[in-house]
Amino acid sequence: MKTSLAISSLTLAGGDRALDQGGAIYAPSPAHLVQLVDCVLVDNAAFYGGAVFANWLEIESSWFEGNRAASGGAIIGGDMHIV
């Protein structure tokens, strides 16, 4: 069963999972669609995917700035659609 999380017009800032994945959003399952519309993800940190670690991701009109990671400064994802 596929599920989805739709986030719009939200700022996600300062998330810190320095030794883990997805500083602001962690959704590793291919059954979970994450949709970001008009969002700001700033100054998040993680070991993988500073702002987002997701397997299935759609991004529209969103801004990423200052996110940090050892791998995937802003995003690590599988199936992505970015507009």
N, C-alpha and C positions, 0 to 999 in steps of 0.2 A: 504494500500500500504506500503510495506517495503522499507526502504531506508538504505543506509550504508555509513559509514565514515571510510575510510581506511587511517591509518597513518603509515608511515614507516620511519625509520632512523631519528627520531626527538627526541630532548630532550625537555621535558616540566618541567620547574623548577620554584619554587617560587610562584605558584598560591596560593591565599589566599581568601577563602570563609568561614572564621571562623564561621560564624553564619548560613551557608547554606550548600549546598551539592556539592560534586565534585570539589576539589581544582583546578584540571587541566582540567577535562572533566566531563560534565554533560549531560547525554543523558538518561532520565528516561523512555522514551516511549518504549514499547515492539516492536514497528514498526521500531526502529532505531538500526541497527547493528553497533557496534564500533569494528574495527579490529586494533590491535596494533602489528606491526612487527618490531623487532629490535629497540625498543624505550627505552628511559630512562625517568623515572618519579621520580623526586627527590625534596625533601623539599617543597612539597605542603601541604596545610592544609585546612580542612573543618570540619564542625560539623559531617557530615556523609560522609564517603568515602573520605579520605584525598587526594588521587590522582584522583580516578575515582568513579563516581556514574553512573552506567549504568544498564539498564535492560537486554540487550543482548550484550554480550562481548566475543570477541575472542582475546587471547593474545599469541604471539609466540616470543620466544627469546628476551624478554624485561626485563628490570631491574627496580625494585622499591626500593628506599632507602630514609629513613628519612621523609616519609610522615606521617602526624599526623591527628588524628580525635578522637572525643569522641566515635565514633562507626565506625569500619571499617577503620583501620589505613591507608591502601593502597587502598582497593577496597570495594565497596558495589555494588553487582550486583544480577541480577536474574539468567538468563540462561548464564552460563559461560563455555568456553572451553579454557583451558590453556595448551600450549605445551611448 
